């Protein structure tokens, strides 16, 4: 397993400075959140940025995943919207187009996966219709990703249509593709599921393409610094070791960007110490 960090936790840094800091701190992987300031898929300068990204990833020997959870990138008035389950077809298509662009970028950077989620259900959409929209949208993106040989990591997220591992299993069975796997967020498991977290890691060992890691308290969806929540991290990291997970463990603390250099260092120190203990 490779300690990593999400660029959404360095939102006030230029992206090249962010990559340099992540590498200098000792991380081996980076979760790249496509955003206004970082590989914006709608930027006229995208191809130049991709070339510069390739150079820095190679220079620092960093692996990567592509993340698609930026705030207000597709809609300046509503965070994380539109989604795959938005009530209007044109809005769903805007999200699908964005996800396909993220697959293109993952292909260009030889990333381990492109990661995405379902979205929150609007009250005007029935649960049955939302699931139909989600399945159709996922299949569309999956068909595109398969042609590019890019893996998709789907992330269950508290408060969204797919928030639990049972929800994810329902979607996973319908996709039925080796290119459709899991972005497993450790904090989300702590928030939504009954412990121990290690049981979910073992159960889904063959489908984990990407990992987000942070501390969290039971029932409260708030990404916390290590030691501020209730997660048993020695047990979690031992489970990843036991299943021989080789991908990135990406620290996701987007609300700590104002103190990113400090949190970068302390998170790495914590992960190194815990990994040594196990």
N, C-alpha and C positions, 0 to 999 in steps of 0.2 A: 504494500500500500504506500501511496505517495502523499505526504502532507501537501495541501494546496490552499489557495485563497481565492475568493471571488472578487472580481474587480468592482462589484457594486459596493464593496466595503472601502473603496478608495475613490469615492465619487467626486471628491474635490481635487483630485490629482489629474494631471495629464496622463493619458493612458500609457505612454512610454515610460514616464516616471513610475507609474504604478507597477508595470511589469518589472522594471529594474529593482524596485523596492522588494517586491515579492521574491525575486530570485536572490537578492542579496541577503535576505533574512533566512534563506535556506529552504524555501518551499520548492517542490519539484513539479508542481502542476498548477494550472491557473484555470479558474472558471470565468470565462469571458462573457459578461453580460452586455449584449448588444444594446447600445443606448445612444442618446443624442451626441455624446462626447466620445464614444468608443465603438468603432466599426458600425456606425449607423448605416443600415442597409439601404437607406434612401439618400445617402450622401453622394454627390457627384465625385467625391474624392475617394470612394470606397476601395477601388482597385489599388490605388497607391497605399492606402492604409493597410490593406491585406498584405501587400508586399513587405511593408515595414514590420508588420506583426510577425510574418514568417521569419524575417531576419532575427528579431529579438527572441522569439521562441527558440530558434535554433542556437543562437548565441548562448542562451542561458540553459539550454537543454531542458526546457519546460514542455511537458505535455499539456493538453488543453481539452476543455469541453466548452460548448457554446450554450449560453443561457439566454432565455427569452422573456425574463420577468421584469423588464424595465418599466418604470412608472411613466405614464403620460407620453410614451413614444408614438403610439398610434392614435391617441385621442388626447388633445391638450386639456380637456375639461373633465375627464373621468379616468382615474387611475386604473391601469391594467385592462382597459377596454379598447376596442371590442374583443370578444373572446370567441372560441369555437361554439359556444352555446348562446351567443347573443340572439335576440328575437328576430333580427332582420338579416336576410340572406346576404345582402351586400356587406354587412358588418362581419359575418362569419368568414366571407371570402377574403376580407382584408386581413384577418388574422391568419388564414390559411396561406395567403401570399407571403406574409411576413415569416411564417414558419418555414416555408420553402426557401426563402432567401437565407434563413439561418442554416438550413441544410447545405446550401451552396457555400456559405462561409466555412462551415465545418469541413466540407470536402476540400476547400482550398487550403485550409490550415492542417489537414490531416488530424482533426480532433477526434477524441475517443467517442464522443456522442454529441447530439444536439438535444437539449433538455427543454421540456415545456409542461404545461398543466392545463386543467380543464377550464377554469374560470368559475365565477359565482353565478348561480342561476337567478335570472330576473324573475320577479313575481308574475310577469305576464306570460312566462313560459312554463308549461307543465313539466314535471320531472320526466315523464316518458318522452316528451318532445326533446327535452334537453339531452337525454341519453342518445336519442336518434341523431341529433345534430353532432354530438360528440363523436359517436362511432363513425359517422360519415366523414367528418373532418379529419379524424385521425387516420382513417383509411386513405384519404386523399394524400395527406402528407406522407404517410408510410409508403405508399406506392412510389412517390417521388424519391423518397430517401433510399429505398431499395435499389433504384436505378443508379443512384450515386454511390452506393455501398457505404452509406452513412447510417449509424445506429441512432435510434431515438430513445431517450430516457424520459419516461413519463413520471411526473412527480405528484403524488397525493399531497394535497395542501389543505390545512384546516379551513373550514368555511366554504370550500369549493364543492362542486358537484362530486368530484372524486377526492375525498378527504381521508378515507381509511384504506387499509390494505385489503379489506373485503371489497370495497368499491373498485380498487385497482385490479383485483383478481377478475372481477366481472368484465372489465375492459380488456385486460390481458388475454382472456380466453377468446374474446371476439376478434382480436387482432391476429393471433395465431401466426406470429412471424418471428424468426430469430433476430430481426432488426428492431423489434419493439420490446424494449426492456424497461428498467426501473431507475429513476433517480430517487434514491432513498435518503430522505432528510431525517437525521437522528432526532432532532428536536421535535419534528412533527410526530414521530412515533411516541415520544414522551408525552406530547400534548394530547394525542387522540387515542392511542392504544393502551391496553393493559400491559404492564411490564411482565416479564423481562424483554427488553429490546433485542437481546441476543437471539431469541427464538425467531424473530422476523428475519434477522440477518441470515440465519441458517436455512430457514425455509425458502428464501428467495435468492440463495447464493448464485444460482445460474443465470439470474436475470438482472443482477445489479450492474449497471453500466456507469453509474455516477453516484457520488455520495456528497451530501451537504452535512456539515457537522458544526454544532454550536450547543450551548447549554439551554435548557428550558425547564419550566415547571409544569407539572401535570395540569392539563385543562386550560392553560394560558398560552396563547400563541404570541410569544414575545421572544425574539432571538436574543439570548443573553451571552455574556462573556463566560468562558470556562470558570466554573466554581460558583457562579451566581444562581444556578438552577439545581435540579435534583438528579441529573443523569449520572449513572454509574459508568464512567468512561473506561476504567480498566476492563470491565466486563464487555463493553461494546468493542473496544479495540482488540481484545482477545478473540472475540467472535470473528472479526474480519481477518485476523491472523489465521484462525483455524480453518476458514473457508478458502484461504490463499487468495484473498482479494488483491489484485495488482493495480487497481485504478487509483484515482485521486480522492483524498479526503478533503473536501473544499470547505474551509471555514467561511460561513456566511453571516456577516454582521454588517448589513447595509446601513443600519442606523448609527454606526460607530465611525463613519467616515471622517468626522471632525477630529478624531484622535487615532486615525489609521496607523501611523508609525508605531505608536505605543501598543495598540491591540495586535498588530502584526507580530511584534516581538514576543508579547506575553503569550499569544496563542501558540506560536512555535515552541516556546519554552515548555508550555503545558503538554503539548503533544509529544515532544521528545521525551520528557520525563515519564509520561504515562506509558509510552511505547517501551521505554527501558524497563519499567517496572514489570511489564507482562512478559 
